[in-house]
Amino acid sequence: MSELREPRPRRVPKRVLIAGRGVAGLSLSKEVVAGGDVLVGFLDDHASGDDVLGPLASVAEVCVHEAVDVVYFAIPSVSGETLRDFVTQVHRASVELAIVPRTYRIVSRERVSVSDLTDVDILDLVGRAPVKHDMVHAREVIRGRRVMVTGAAGSIGSRIVAQLNMLEPELIVCVDRSESGMFRLGNSLNDASNARLEIGDVQSEARMGQLMAEYQPDFLFHVAAYKHVPLMQHNPVEAFNNNVWGTLNVFSRAAEHGVANVVYVSSDKAVNPTNVMGATKRLGELLLRDLAAASPSTRFSGVRFGNVLESEGSVMQTFRQQLHQRRNLTVTHAEITRYFMTIDEAAQLVIQTATAGKPGDLFVLDMGEPIRVYDLARGLIEAVDPSLDVDIIGLRPGEKMYEELSHSSSSVDSTTHPKIFIVTDEDAQARGETTEWVGSMLDRTRHYDITAEQLTDAMRDFGFNALQ
């Protein structure tokens, strides 16, 4: 005789409140009912009806009055500020919260998973909508042309490659010295017939010259760089060789081989640099200006932007790892601020500037207001795991409290694009002075005949007085 089993206890239906009576909310309500839970009603600031129990701001009161067990937030287009306020109110009411990410993928569990959050979601958490760029003109310019990208296997470089590939170039040449990174890039391109994967170091004169002679690109996007501030602060000679010599080498070889358009990817850390990485990127900007004046047949331009969400080594990568491990999020200072943008924004901006302005121009993106990194961390914690906290660990060597996109708000001019501006900062160095100084330093840095302290002192003497 078979052993009698205890009957499985019946699942107690949850009382569910949905924020948002739009397409996402109505779709979610059907899932709630089909799953055996009780739909208490909706909250909405704009919709009305018998099932709308009030505006979003009344969530705590409605949760108590209706004995709500779980709130589902289903307004993908809401502002980051509204979402933060709502999450705070629900948390205070001690009610479970689940979020429908802006991908419209329904999450029916206690909390949203960090893996569900796209970079768009994260940007919305801190109150800035991504800037969408019209790529129609870019397609007209890139279609049927030959394009080369250095640093193509990196997080930003690979996204630029993907965006360029959608614009139908005749050929896209991907250059990087990382074998594993290039292998992953090749897989992501699905062996596109117009893509060429070339292993190469931007510090090699022979290799860069060989690639430009072989492929004769119409456009070259120079993305390759060392960019991690504390690491480069400890390795200034390597930072100089890669970011300064590598850039000068690529620029020089491009001019020699008649490349029509060269775009240099810079950083907001190049403004009033306090760290070695920022100083090397500023030197790249000054070299661009020198080469633009000396090489009229090649159009040199640059683009400067802030921190890119999900780029390799970004603060969001650190936060994601900490959230997965259920560890407190670490922030260097409670008041530190940064500009943030998505990888798609960065890639599109770089491509857009390839044909804008005049030779030697440096562009910046209107990135809205700078964001407190602490607020980003708190928003992620509230959305993912409110049991965690933020630990303040202190500023790292060379780290600024805030970043700037130009020396002053008055030193930018508008372009035909409402979100792209030209930097008009006055340079202390005369034309050709940077190239001459860099050349004198390379005799020592490339032969490692200089210490880290000596190189840092030399960069201070050149004009980077704030360098730590």
Wavefront OBJ file of the C-alpha trace (Angstrom):
o trace
v 0.000 0.000 0.000
v 1.465 3.342 -0.986
v 2.343 5.809 1.723
v -0.183 8.586 2.165
v 1.252 12.041 1.509
v 0.342 15.238 3.248
v -1.789 17.398 0.965
v 0.158 20.302 -0.447
v -0.890 23.500 1.329
v -2.872 25.862 -0.843
v -0.998 28.968 -1.950
v -2.396 32.081 -0.323
v -3.264 34.605 -3.052
v -1.381 37.895 -2.843
v -3.190 41.206 -2.944
v -1.552 43.141 -5.772
v -1.525 46.874 -6.503
v -0.231 48.014 -9.908
v 1.275 51.450 -10.502
v 0.383 52.467 -14.042
v -2.830 51.696 -15.923
v -1.170 51.815 -19.328
v -0.248 49.079 -21.775
v 2.333 47.536 -19.453
v 0.066 47.750 -16.388
v -2.992 46.249 -18.103
v -0.888 43.439 -19.530
v 0.540 42.757 -16.083
v -2.940 42.757 -14.515
v -3.951 39.806 -16.717
v -0.850 37.912 -15.555
v -1.744 38.670 -11.933
v -5.276 37.329 -12.241
v -4.208 34.321 -14.311
v -1.643 33.470 -11.634
v -4.314 33.295 -8.931
v -3.562 36.563 -7.164
v -6.032 39.333 -6.342
v -5.837 42.576 -8.306
v -6.654 45.311 -5.819
v -6.496 48.054 -8.433
v -4.231 50.616 -10.070
v -2.478 53.852 -9.202
v -2.071 56.393 -11.983
v -1.487 60.147 -12.204
v -3.366 60.462 -15.508
v -5.829 57.588 -16.014
v -9.192 57.394 -14.253
v -11.838 54.738 -13.618
v -13.364 52.610 -10.884
v -10.192 50.502 -10.626
v -7.859 53.525 -10.263
v -7.469 54.032 -6.509
v -5.429 57.212 -6.592
v -2.257 58.920 -7.837
v 1.242 57.479 -7.403
v 1.872 59.683 -4.361
v -0.911 57.887 -2.426
v 0.781 54.475 -2.584
v 1.558 54.198 1.149
v -2.004 55.133 2.146
v -3.590 52.758 -0.403
v -1.295 49.899 0.659
v -2.518 50.199 4.251
v -6.204 50.716 3.385
v -6.322 47.818 0.907
v -3.988 45.447 2.829
v -1.699 45.226 -0.205
v 0.948 42.468 -0.212
v 2.915 43.509 -3.289
v 3.157 46.540 -5.569
v 4.082 46.157 -9.237
v 5.494 49.305 -10.850
v 4.580 49.289 -14.552
v 5.300 52.746 -16.009
v 8.319 52.293 -18.279
v 8.397 55.960 -19.357
v 8.399 57.512 -15.887
v 11.119 59.956 -14.837
v 13.916 58.832 -12.557
v 12.845 61.305 -9.851
v 9.277 59.974 -9.788
v 10.501 56.381 -9.634
v 12.885 57.160 -6.759
v 10.118 58.865 -4.758
v 7.731 55.972 -5.395
v 10.281 53.328 -4.369
v 10.968 55.244 -1.150
v 7.257 55.405 -0.254
v 6.733 51.691 -0.900
v 9.800 50.817 1.161
v 8.478 52.865 4.084
v 5.152 51.032 3.841
v 7.024 47.702 4.251
v 5.372 46.254 1.153
v 7.059 44.086 -1.478
v 7.898 45.805 -4.751
v 8.523 44.447 -8.217
v 9.400 46.560 -11.240
v 8.636 46.153 -14.910
v 11.941 47.250 -16.512
v 11.869 49.599 -19.465
v 12.457 46.591 -21.680
v 8.787 45.775 -20.886
v 9.874 42.365 -19.571
v 7.579 41.574 -16.642
v 9.273 40.730 -13.372
v 6.880 38.861 -11.051
v 9.066 38.357 -8.015
v 9.862 40.099 -4.774
v 12.461 42.530 -6.160
v 13.791 43.456 -9.546
v 17.062 41.655 -10.292
v 20.100 43.777 -11.075
v 20.544 41.721 -14.249
v 17.141 42.996 -15.455
v 18.243 46.620 -15.347
v 19.456 47.964 -18.679
v 21.730 51.000 -18.888
v 18.627 53.002 -19.859
v 16.893 51.907 -16.651
v 19.929 52.917 -14.616
v 20.116 56.344 -16.248
v 16.400 56.837 -15.533
v 16.975 55.983 -11.865
v 19.065 59.129 -11.548
v 16.734 61.294 -13.574
v 18.148 61.668 -17.095
v 16.597 60.326 -20.265
v 19.077 59.039 -22.875
v 19.811 61.363 -25.793
v 18.665 59.877 -29.082
v 20.730 60.799 -32.135
v 19.346 60.892 -35.663
v 21.718 58.663 -37.616
v 20.199 59.333 -41.061
v 22.919 61.802 -42.069
v 25.606 59.555 -40.593
v 24.345 56.689 -42.766
v 24.613 58.874 -45.859
v 28.224 59.677 -44.965
v 29.373 56.186 -43.886
v 27.522 54.009 -46.419
v 29.920 52.509 -48.939
v 33.028 53.948 -47.239
v 36.023 52.241 -45.587
v 36.172 52.646 -41.807
v 38.843 51.705 -39.242
v 38.400 51.578 -35.439
v 41.299 51.229 -32.980
v 40.475 49.754 -29.574
v 37.675 47.939 -31.386
v 37.448 45.084 -28.870
v 36.787 47.345 -25.871
v 33.341 48.045 -24.477
v 33.002 51.443 -26.209
v 34.994 50.491 -29.315
v 32.911 47.373 -29.926
v 29.693 49.388 -29.660
v 31.040 51.946 -32.127
v 31.834 49.041 -34.467
v 28.288 47.694 -34.100
v 26.747 51.130 -34.760
v 28.997 51.719 -37.766
v 28.178 48.307 -39.185
v 24.483 49.240 -39.195
v 25.343 52.222 -41.437
v 26.435 49.886 -44.268
v 30.124 50.731 -44.767
v 31.973 49.008 -47.581
v 34.519 47.744 -45.050
v 35.009 48.043 -41.300
v 38.523 47.289 -40.044
v 38.644 46.412 -36.331
v 42.053 46.881 -34.697
v 42.969 45.814 -31.164
v 45.849 44.043 -29.422
v 43.557 41.888 -27.246
v 43.232 38.435 -28.816
v 40.397 37.333 -26.541
v 38.580 40.635 -27.034
v 38.843 40.360 -30.803
v 37.566 36.787 -30.679
v 34.450 37.979 -28.810
v 34.020 40.892 -31.225
v 34.165 38.536 -34.199
v 31.453 36.362 -32.667
v 29.242 39.403 -32.027
v 29.578 40.459 -35.674
v 28.488 36.989 -36.819
v 31.424 36.822 -39.241
v 30.147 39.824 -41.209
v 31.645 39.708 -44.690
v 32.594 43.395 -44.618
v 34.469 43.171 -41.271
v 38.204 42.569 -40.884
v 39.702 41.675 -37.498
v 43.311 42.836 -37.210
v 45.492 42.288 -34.150
v 47.654 45.367 -33.750
v 49.193 47.686 -31.155
v 48.707 51.436 -31.649
v 52.298 51.925 -30.427
v 53.697 50.064 -33.459
v 54.645 52.430 -36.284
v 55.135 49.575 -38.745
v 51.849 47.827 -37.951
v 49.700 50.970 -38.002
v 51.302 52.075 -41.253
v 50.834 48.624 -42.777
v 47.121 48.510 -41.900
v 46.427 51.987 -43.267
v 48.343 51.274 -46.448
v 46.467 47.996 -46.958
v 42.934 49.188 -46.215
v 43.125 52.913 -47.065
v 40.290 53.915 -44.712
v 38.152 56.977 -45.353
v 37.336 57.305 -41.637
v 39.449 56.352 -38.629
v 38.053 56.317 -35.083
v 40.849 56.262 -32.498
v 39.321 54.720 -29.360
v 42.257 52.678 -28.010
v 43.476 53.948 -24.628
v 44.285 53.032 -21.061
v 41.562 54.695 -18.992
v 41.491 53.406 -15.396
v 42.485 56.326 -13.171
v 44.079 54.595 -10.128
v 45.901 52.031 -12.290
v 47.354 54.667 -14.589
v 48.250 56.836 -11.600
v 50.543 54.001 -10.541
v 51.830 53.379 -14.100
v 52.356 56.830 -15.654
v 55.078 55.751 -18.120
v 52.839 53.054 -19.590
v 49.928 55.504 -19.666
v 52.100 58.013 -21.548
v 53.409 55.466 -24.042
v 49.976 54.070 -24.850
v 47.743 57.140 -24.637
v 50.158 59.798 -25.899
v 52.639 58.003 -28.160
v 49.941 55.596 -29.396
v 47.737 58.556 -30.304
v 50.547 60.501 -32.003
v 51.534 57.367 -33.919
v 47.999 56.723 -35.161
v 47.514 60.389 -36.102
v 50.852 60.543 -37.935
v 50.332 57.316 -39.861
v 46.816 58.431 -40.817
v 48.131 61.716 -42.202
v 50.937 59.938 -44.082
v 48.493 57.539 -45.753
v 45.891 60.136 -46.667
v 43.070 59.120 -44.308
v 40.391 61.744 -44.920
v 38.757 61.849 -41.458
v 40.193 61.002 -38.027
v 38.078 61.131 -34.846
v 39.764 61.045 -31.428
v 37.812 59.805 -28.397
v 38.703 61.847 -25.299
v 37.371 62.163 -21.746
v 35.979 64.746 -19.347
v 39.003 63.908 -17.179
v 41.112 65.830 -19.730
v 39.704 69.110 -18.356
v 41.974 70.581 -15.662
v 43.485 67.109 -15.193
v 44.319 66.031 -11.641
v 45.379 62.513 -12.617
v 47.791 60.943 -15.091
v 45.058 59.391 -17.228
v 43.348 62.765 -17.669
v 46.664 64.449 -18.495
v 47.448 61.887 -21.200
v 44.003 62.385 -22.767
v 44.497 66.173 -22.715
v 47.826 65.716 -24.468
v 45.957 63.702 -27.103
v 43.579 66.638 -27.612
v 46.502 69.048 -28.013
v 48.230 66.688 -30.463
v 44.991 66.572 -32.460
v 45.056 70.354 -32.724
v 48.711 70.331 -33.814
v 48.190 67.622 -36.442
v 45.044 69.340 -37.752
v 47.078 72.488 -38.442
v 49.993 70.581 -40.005
v 47.978 68.080 -42.112
v 45.326 69.930 -44.156
v 44.501 66.833 -46.233
v 43.303 64.941 -43.124
v 40.388 66.291 -41.087
v 41.098 65.702 -37.375
v 38.369 66.132 -34.751
v 37.745 64.910 -31.219
v 34.873 64.193 -28.881
v 34.877 64.454 -25.101
v 32.299 62.807 -22.846
v 31.775 61.583 -19.299
v 31.448 58.177 -17.701
v 29.857 55.490 -19.838
v 27.506 53.114 -18.057
v 28.495 49.450 -18.490
v 31.877 50.285 -20.004
v 34.729 48.048 -18.850
v 35.707 48.975 -15.292
v 32.862 51.493 -14.844
v 31.257 52.145 -11.473
v 28.137 50.296 -12.674
v 30.156 47.131 -13.241
v 31.388 47.410 -9.667
v 27.854 48.035 -8.372
v 26.438 45.080 -10.310
v 29.090 42.754 -8.911
v 28.467 43.980 -5.380
v 24.688 43.569 -5.770
v 25.083 40.023 -7.104
v 27.259 39.219 -4.085
v 24.794 40.988 -1.746
v 27.548 43.302 -0.507
v 27.159 46.963 0.410
v 27.850 49.316 -2.487
v 31.059 51.325 -2.191
v 31.286 55.047 -3.026
v 34.476 57.045 -2.586
v 32.763 60.210 -1.264
v 29.145 61.079 -0.420
v 29.236 64.264 -2.539
v 31.247 63.042 -5.538
v 29.484 63.686 -8.861
v 29.892 62.386 -12.388
v 28.305 62.806 -15.804
v 26.834 59.519 -17.053
v 25.754 58.320 -20.476
v 24.853 55.018 -22.113
v 27.179 53.153 -24.444
v 24.758 53.749 -27.330
v 24.814 57.504 -26.655
v 28.611 57.493 -26.607
v 28.920 55.472 -29.813
v 26.374 57.574 -31.694
v 27.999 60.805 -30.534
v 31.413 59.685 -31.757
v 30.006 58.785 -35.182
v 27.957 62.003 -35.424
v 31.053 64.166 -34.914
v 32.922 62.497 -37.789
v 31.598 65.053 -40.260
v 30.682 68.015 -38.026
v 32.562 71.283 -37.632
v 35.988 72.128 -38.984
v 39.421 70.460 -38.672
v 40.750 70.512 -35.108
v 37.333 70.909 -33.468
v 36.670 69.227 -30.137
v 33.052 68.341 -29.342
v 31.114 67.710 -26.124
v 27.629 66.332 -25.493
v 24.972 68.083 -23.461
v 24.813 65.439 -20.725
v 22.415 67.273 -18.427
v 23.311 67.830 -14.799
v 26.091 65.852 -13.092
v 24.812 63.024 -10.906
v 25.804 62.190 -7.346
v 27.253 58.682 -7.415
v 25.769 58.186 -3.935
v 22.269 58.807 -5.363
v 22.912 56.252 -8.103
v 23.949 53.706 -5.473
v 20.910 54.406 -3.271
v 18.537 54.134 -6.251
v 19.982 50.738 -7.166
v 19.728 49.503 -3.587
v 16.087 50.588 -3.278
v 15.231 48.872 -6.566
v 17.189 45.658 -5.998
v 17.947 44.929 -2.338
v 16.968 47.425 0.402
v 18.795 45.328 3.015
v 22.096 46.686 1.664
v 23.736 50.015 2.431
v 26.356 52.383 0.973
v 29.905 52.373 2.364
v 32.019 55.531 1.923
v 35.613 54.378 1.311
v 37.506 57.613 0.533
v 38.824 59.213 -2.660
v 41.354 57.225 -4.693
v 44.687 58.658 -5.904
v 44.101 61.290 -8.587
v 40.307 61.180 -8.251
v 38.325 64.424 -8.598
v 35.250 65.286 -6.572
v 33.563 66.387 -9.798
v 34.283 66.300 -13.527
v 33.928 69.056 -16.125
v 33.238 68.866 -19.841
v 34.892 72.228 -20.550
v 36.831 74.813 -18.563
v 33.742 77.018 -18.283
v 30.158 77.046 -19.540
v 30.981 80.051 -21.732
v 33.711 78.162 -23.605
v 31.371 76.143 -25.832
v 29.569 77.016 -29.062
v 26.450 75.434 -30.503
v 26.346 73.252 -33.616
v 23.493 72.228 -35.900
v 22.834 69.386 -33.456
v 20.966 70.635 -30.327
v 22.846 68.262 -28.018
v 26.390 68.603 -29.433
v 28.656 71.581 -28.755
v 32.138 72.703 -29.835
v 34.706 73.395 -27.111
v 36.274 76.838 -27.533
v 38.747 76.776 -24.626
v 41.858 78.871 -25.174
v 45.020 76.732 -25.163
v 48.149 77.881 -23.344
v 50.392 75.994 -25.771
v 51.326 77.441 -29.162
v 50.790 75.375 -32.330
v 53.385 72.622 -32.574
v 54.614 73.080 -28.997
v 52.853 69.947 -27.695
v 54.169 67.761 -30.517
v 57.697 69.006 -29.893
v 57.476 68.437 -26.126
v 55.943 64.973 -26.523
v 58.736 64.049 -28.960
v 61.370 65.036 -26.412
v 59.680 62.948 -23.719
v 59.293 59.860 -25.924
v 63.060 59.421 -26.163
v 62.930 58.587 -22.453
v 59.501 56.987 -21.931
v 59.802 54.501 -24.800
v 63.215 53.379 -23.495
v 62.018 53.472 -19.870
v 64.783 55.914 -19.094
v 62.545 57.917 -16.741
v 60.879 57.250 -13.391
v 57.195 57.651 -12.644
v 57.941 60.650 -10.429
v 60.112 62.316 -13.080
v 57.439 61.930 -15.744
v 54.711 63.281 -13.464
v 56.913 66.269 -12.601
v 57.568 66.874 -16.307
v 53.828 66.911 -17.057
v 53.295 69.406 -14.235
v 56.043 71.595 -15.688
v 54.358 71.386 -19.098
v 51.268 73.023 -17.627
v 49.216 70.419 -15.775
v 49.629 72.161 -12.422
v 46.773 70.303 -10.683
v 48.288 66.874 -11.408
v 48.591 64.786 -8.255
l 1 2 3 4 5 6 7 8 9 10 11 12 13 14 15 16 17 18 19 20 21 22 23 24 25 26 27 28 29 30 31 32 33 34 35 36 37 38 39 40 41 42 43 44 45 46 47 48 49 50 51 52 53 54 55 56 57 58 59 60 61 62 63 64 65 66 67 68 69 70 71 72 73 74 75 76 77 78 79 80 81 82 83 84 85 86 87 88 89 90 91 92 93 94 95 96 97 98 99 100 101 102 103 104 105 106 107 108 109 110 111 112 113 114 115 116 117 118 119 120 121 122 123 124 125 126 127 128 129 130 131 132 133 134 135 136 137 138 139 140 141 142 143 144 145 146 147 148 149 150 151 152 153 154 155 156 157 158 159 160 161 162 163 164 165 166 167 168 169 170 171 172 173 174 175 176 177 178 179 180 181 182 183 184 185 186 187 188 189 190 191 192 193 194 195 196 197 198 199 200 201 202 203 204 205 206 207 208 209 210 211 212 213 214 215 216 217 218 219 220 221 222 223 224 225 226 227 228 229 230 231 232 233 234 235 236 237 238 239 240 241 242 243 244 245 246 247 248 249 250 251 252 253 254 255 256 257 258 259 260 261 262 263 264 265 266 267 268 269 270 271 272 273 274 275 276 277 278 279 280 281 282 283 284 285 286 287 288 289 290 291 292 293 294 295 296 297 298 299 300 301 302 303 304 305 306 307 308 309 310 311 312 313 314 315 316 317 318 319 320 321 322 323 324 325 326 327 328 329 330 331 332 333 334 335 336 337 338 339 340 341 342 343 344 345 346 347 348 349 350 351 352 353 354 355 356 357 358 359 360 361 362 363 364 365 366 367 368 369 370 371 372 373 374 375 376 377 378 379 380 381 382 383 384 385 386 387 388 389 390 391 392 393 394 395 396 397 398 399 400 401 402 403 404 405 406 407 408 409 410 411 412 413 414 415 416 417 418 419 420 421 422 423 424 425 426 427 428 429 430 431 432 433 434 435 436 437 438 439 440 441 442 443 444 445 446 447 448 449 450 451 452 453 454 455 456 457 458 459 460 461 462 463 464 465 466 467 468
